[in-house]
Amino acid sequence: MTEDTPTALPMTGPEYRELTAAAVVFGVLIGAVMTAAFTYVALKLGFTLSGSTVAAILGFAVLRGVLRRGSIIENNINQTVASGVNTASAGVAFTLPALYIMGEDFNVWSVVVAAVAGAFLGMVVIIPLRKQMIELERLRFPSGIAVASLLRSPGAGARQAKLLLGGFAVSASIHLATGLGVLPEELNFGLWMGLPAWVSLSIAVSFASLGAGMLSGRGGLPFVFGGMLAWWLIAPVAVTAGLVPTVAEMTAIRSHSGYDEWVTWDVLYGQMLRPLGIGILIGGALSGVVASFPALKSAVTSLRNASRTGGGGSDELPIQVLTGGIGVAFLVLFGAAVMADPSLGVGRQLLIAVVGTVWLALAGLIVAQATGMTDISPMSGMSLIGVTLMFFLSGGNVVPAIILGVAVCIGIGQCADMMGDLKSGHLIGAKPKKQQLAQLMVCWVGVPVAVGTVVLLWGDGGGFGPGNAELSAPQGTALAAIMESLRAGAAPLDKYVAGGAIGLGLGLHPVGGLGVLIGLAMYLPFNITVTYGLGCAANLWLVRARGERWIGDTLVPVAAGFIIGEALTSLGVVLFQLAAG
Amino acid sequence: MNNAIGLAILTLGVGLTAGFGAALSPEFRSSLLMDGQVELATRRVSDTFAAYCDARAAFNLADADGCGTSSPVPASTAAALAQLEASEEVLRVQPTQARVEYRIALSRLLEVEQLRLDDGVQGPGERLTGWVSAGGLGFGVGWLLMLVGGWICRGAASAPVNRGADGAQAVDFGCLLDDVHASIAALAEDMAAHAHPTTDDADACKDRLHAIQSDSLARLCGSGRGIQAQYGLEGMAMVFSPLSASERKLNRAWAALVDRHWPEALTSLQAAAQDLADTREALRALQASA
C-alpha cells in the first residue's frame, strides 16, 4: 500500500474500524450462505470445508475493494463472524441425519435448542483458554497463521505477496489436478513395491498438510513419531505375529481377495489404532489440564482483573461472561434433554446436561489443542465419544444421545474455529474481547440454517441416506451404523481405557501436548501424517540453513499460500462436482 | 545426557504400552475373525452375482434371479439361496458354472453368518476384562517405563534452575527485553513528535516496527521454555502475559500503519511500550523472589 506521492495522514477523525455493523452483517450473510451450501456438501460428499479462508477473501473483496473502507482488523471480525456462523454446518450435517436415517421420532425444536446451547457453550469455555494456548503455550494454529498472512498481505510488501501467491498457485494447481483425477490423491509407494496395505508407505498429495507441517516445525515431530509407531511397528507386528485374524484362518471362504484391505482398515485401524488414539487424545488432554493448571489459573486471574476494571479498559472478556455463559448454556442443554425425551426423569436429564457440559469443555480443549499443534481436528472422534456417553447415560435411548451429540459436535467446532480466529486476530492485533463478542452475538445463527437445510432436504422422507444416489449422507449413515452397534452392546472400552492411561502417563513429560499429538497420529490414516512430517522436516532444515528470520519472511507466506490454495480449490472442486452432478 | 536416557526409556515405554494397548483379547479376536469371514464372503457373493448376471447377458438369457429387471434378490441370505436352488431353469455351460459359483458363495456366506450369530457380541465390560488378562502385564510394564522416562526428562528440563545460579539466562532475556522496550519507546516518541505525518512516514515507521518485531521480539517471545525452566509455569505466565499483550498491540500498530490510521498506531505503540515495562517489572519480581 505505497502511494507514489506522499499524502498527509489525518490526526483526528473516525475511530479505527474494528467491530462494525458492516463487518458483522456481511459476515452473517457470508456465513449463512456457506452454512446452507456446506451442509448440502456434507450430505453429498461426507465432509465440509473451513469457512475462514473463504470469508477472509470475500471480506477483503467487499470491505476493502467495493466499500473501500475496511481495515485489516475489521476484515478479521468479518471472517470471525462468517466462520463462526458456518461452524454449525459440520456439527449438524454429521449427526442429525442419523436420526432420520434410523427412522426415529423426534422433536426438531429440541435439536435447535440443544445445538444453540452447544454453540454458546463452545464459545464461552474457550475464553480462559485463549491466553493459555495462544499467549503462553504459543500454539501454531497453521490455518490461523495462513488467514493472518492473507489479512496482512496489503502491507506485507510485494515480495511476501508474491510468495503467498506462488504458494497458492502451486497448491491450487496440484489440488485441482488431484480433485479432477489428473494426479493421484496419494503416492502409494507400498502398493508400487507390492507390499500389503498394512505396511503403509504412502504420501498424501496435499500441500495444505505440507504447509501445516512447515508452520509447525519441531513441535510437530511427536505427531510423526506416533504415526510411525502405529503404522510401521504395531500394524506389521500385529499381522505377522498373528495378533489379528490371519489369512490362513479364513477357512469358511475360498478366495482371500480383499483380506489385506479388511485387516488394515476394519481391524488395525477401526478396532485397534483409531479407538486407542481417541483414548490417548482424551488422557493427554486431561493430563494437559493438570500440568497447565498454573497457567490456567493465571488466565482466570486475568479475566477477574478484567471484571474489576469493568471490562472496558481490558482486552479480555470479564469472568462473568464465562460463568454466566456456562450456567445459561447448561440450563438450555438441560431443557433440550427434557424436550428430547420427557420420560427420562429429571435425575437422568440433569446428569446428561452435566456430563454434556463437562465433555464439551474437555473435547473443545482437545480439538483446540490438536488444531493448534497440527491444524488437524479430531472432531468426529470427539463427537462419537460424546454420542456414546449420551447413549449410555440415557439408558440406550438413541434420540437424546444424538440430539445432545449435535450440541457437543457444534460446541467442539466452535472451540476450534474461535481459537483459530483468535490466533489470526493476535497476529494482526485484534482485540480478543471484540472478536469474542462478535462471535457470541452470531454463533447461534448457523444452527437454524443448518437444521433447516437438513429438514428441507429430507422432505417427506428419504431425501438422503444410504441408497439415495444423490445425497448418501456418509457421516450420518456411519453414525447410524455406530448407534446400531452400540444398541447391540459393542463399544471399544478396552481401547479407550488403555489409550487414556497412555495419554495420562505422557503428561509427565515436560513437553506439553505429547499425548494429544501421539493420539492424533494414531487416529489418522498414515499418509496425511507423512506429508505433514515432510513439512516439519523441511522447516527444521530451513531453520538451520537460513535462520529464523528467513522462516518468518519467506517460509510462512509460502506455507500460508499452500493452505489457502488447497482450501479454496477444495471449494472450487466441490462446486464443479456438484455442477457436473 | 539425562534427557537422552529419559527419552529412550519413554520411547520404549510408549512403544510397549501402545503395542499392548492395541492388542485384542482372544475372545474379541475370534469374534473379529467371524466378522471378517462374513465381510469377505459377502464380497465374494457380490462378485459371483455380478459374474452370473454378466454370463446371462452374454448368452442373451431373460433376466432372472435378481439380474437386470427381474425381481430383486431377497435380503436374507437363506431366502436368496432357497430362491436360487428352487430354480429349474436349464442353462448352457458357462452361465451354469457362474450360477454354481454364485450358489456356493451364498451357501458359504450363510454358514459364516450362522457362526457369527452363535458367537454373539462382546459387551464393553467383557472387552475390558478380556484385554486386561491378555495384555495387561505388558501394558503395565510399558506404562511404568513411560513414567520413569517422563520423570527423568522432567528432571533434565528443570536442570537449568540448579545450574543457572548466576541467572545467566534471565540476564539475556532481561537485556533483550530492555532493548526491545527501548526501541519501541523510541519509535513511539518519534511518532508522537510528528505533527503532520505523511504516508511516507507511516511506511518508514512500519518498516522500523517490522524490523524490531522480526529481529528481537520474535526471539523474546520464543524463549518461553527457558523462562518456564527457570521460574516454573506460573512464573512464565507472569512474564508472558504482558509480553504477549505487547506483541499483539505491536501487531495492531503495524496494521493501523498499513491502514493509514496514525492515531491508532501511536496509541497501540504506547500501550505496547507500557506492557513491555510491565513485563520487566514481572521479571524483576521473579528474580527477586528466586
Interface residues (C-beta under 8 A of the other chain):
Chain A: M1 T2 E3 P6 T7 A8 L9 P10 M11 T12 E15 Y16 R17 S71 I72 I73 K131 I134 E135 L136 R138 R152 P154 G155 F225 L229 A230 L233 I234 V237 A238 L243 V244 P245 E249 M250 T251 A252 I253 R254 S255 H256 S257 G258 Y259 W262 V263 D266 V267 Q271 M272 L273 L276 G279 A291 S292 P294 A295 K297 S298 A299 S302 D315 H426 L427 I428 G429 A430 K431 A488 G489 A490 A491 P492 L493 D494 K495 V497 A498 G499 A501 I502 G505 L506 G507 L508 H509 P510 V511 I518 M522 E548 R549 G552 D553
Chain B: L10 T11 G13 V14 G15 T17 A18 G19 F20 G21 A22 A23 L24 S25 F28 R29 L32 L33 D35 G36 Q37 E39 L40 A41 R43 R44 I104 R108 E111 V112 L115 V121 Q122 G123 P124 G125 R127 L128 G130 W131 V132 F139 W143 M146 L147 G149 G150 W151 C153 R154 A157 S158 A195 H196 P197 T198 T199 D200 D201 A202 D203 K206 S214 D215 A218 R219 C221 G222 G224 G232 L233 E234 M236 A237 M238 F240 S241 S244 A245 E247 R248 K249 L250 N251 R252 A253 W254 A255 A256 L257 V258 D259 R260 H261 W262 P263 E264 S268
